[in-house]
Amino acid sequence: MKNILLLIISITVSYTLRAQHQSIGLRIGDPTGVTYKKYLANSVGAIELGFGTVSPEQNSRYYRKSFQHYKQFDGKNYFNHRVNSTLVLQGRYLFQNPWELQGSGKYEWYWGVGALMKIANIDYRYTETNGNGTIFKEDKTDLDLGLEIPLGMEYTFEDAPITLFGEFGLMLELTDRPGIFQLKGALGVRYNFYQKL
């Protein structure tokens, strides 16, 4: 899986270096990872792609509740769990809006719609309801697909090709546990391969 991620990073970076009106950077939050943004020619919209991971502790409550959701755990008592790995992929269309503030640089706020896919490998530990207290372990791959609505703000420096951003959003899960809402958020920085001002 690490080889696939490295290949995706290499392709994205090489393509980005040859193109204009694009940026690449890092985000810290939910998820933490790489963000790639292509500003469209009409300067009203942008397409953002991202991939990353989530801290094992970040969705602990969600995975604990998921234990009751899985039919293979019917009649079993939750003991604990451990998240081994998580991969998150995002794709969004963003509507960019200028925000007129005094000072140097350029402020914009944005909102959009997109899709998010999260794949997590989890070790669940449990006991049998009528058992002798023996703890059993079972691996589960959790696949979540959902719609995402982000809202954020970005600041581009006047004399440097750097953009800082912060955002939060709401994801509606469509698979695994349909109808569940999850809050997302991140702070980040991108390097622009063009002059955005």
Secondary structure, 3 states (H helix, E strand, C coil): CHHHHHHHHHHHHHHHHHCCCEEEEEEEEECEEEEEEEECCCCCEEEEEEEEECCCCCCHHHHHHHHHHCHHHCCEEEEEEEEEEEEEEEEEEEEEEECCCCCCCEEEEEEEEEEEEEEEEEEEEEEECCCCCCEEEEEEEEEEEEEEEEEEEEEECCCCCEEEEEEEEEEEECCCCCCCEEEEEEEEEEEECCCCC
